[in-house]
Amino acid sequence: MDSDCEDLDLRGIAEVQQSATEKDIKTTYRKNGLQCHPDENPYNSKAARSFSTLYKLLTILEDIGTRLDKLKKVKAKTAEVMLEKGCDLNRKKQDKVERKSKRELKHLKKEYLSLLATVIARMEKLLREQAINKKRIGSFKLKVKWMANGVYNKDNLISLFSKYGHVINVVVLEDKSVALVGFKFKTSAINAKQFEVGYPNCPLTVSFLGDYGRQDIKKNSNHTSAPNPSTSFSAYQNS
């Protein structure tokens, strides 16, 4: 995605709770929500269901907002008509209509604000899940080179590298005998870099495309090559 979902200003929606119209809600939530569409987050299994639920809530929220607007207009129109007539005989009727209108408005506002809070909570939950998945899942790429033309293609490279983990994609530049292999998980890419050599008749040269794996291998190398203090001390005693 071009922009991170964490940057969305969800709390700003609270500022329009009292005056939000159907247009306000559509403009804000559809603009933000589409950035977190499951198509943009293919590795989050819950994204499609969460987004679907969120969209249904949004539709209901829009309907309540529309009803609120209509009720306010009806109330204003009724008051205007009664004022023009100026009849005491209609005072009781006017009071009755106003009381009913106030009850309906109060009920709708309560329903509206409650649902708005639910929508915000659902959106924030979806964003948290996506943030976690973005840290855990990504495209970790390797650059693969070979000498002879016509030996490697997308299919046999996927077959070779899939044994290390989930391969997201392979892009082959056959005229240059180079390919880019993208893994879903970092550990898969690191293992492939360390152990994959290709076919005996046409070896592969595998390198990291980025710095994500170099530090991990360096740490492991330092850890395994560090001398054992007890062994060194024993050797000194026996010398």
Steps between C-alpha positions, in 0.01 A plus 500: 500500500611856434406616851491309823166431660644606834504860374121520465333760723218292648464696821430812297163351412382563856503872425215464249278274711245770568483642150609219265279448197487209261748681275741562791500135597547377144783741430696411813446130550502389138816698437674338799334160480593432138866538591452198727305292248584124507637532146772718650562245778493157333677322787256603771239223501261707713517813285218405261253414777595803710471736205162351403367549853638852506332585170162373627536710814587799286187450290282489813679806635430692182133404520474625857673824402251549216206433732636753748524765231146432379360505853664833572353646181152368583525645850606840367224499238233405754608777737493749212147401395368519856660838549340637185155381605544649845194319633471412869276208397800338334735558795432161658547328167824688444632406845411137437680499166807667650519252788476208260760656273740557791464138612572375151797730463640393837459132410660543159792700640565233761484227234717706267776571754501141624540365149763761416705382798464141377619595152804680642584203723468255210714713273770537766500124562544436128786749487675337797474158335644640180785670686592169666484316168712763328775449759482122474437458129666667207679444174859398570681487168803311374698565186586180314760479222629219275731463201334288229192623315184292474554297819281681750146634468227613734359152558822319589619791716175489697549124538857549628426780744159389628662238721620782724156658545223697333621662177293810420629557149785433259603744228740360240719709269607219269710718270716596799486161679366672810188451711341662803342263751264646762425313824216557741717449809851623577625169640406326175703749297800469733498120481469509121794740479716273715417161352366522144764427234283406202569223248849343495543575129402866551559629855312796640647804668251626758522838676278716716310785337506730801667495842243290686704175499860609529484594867324174592767290329776710656352447847473126446856487364640690798307279737629173350860619459541637852763301699391291798673643812507164681660325201766769472578475871534119484733526203714752691525267803606203286765697311 
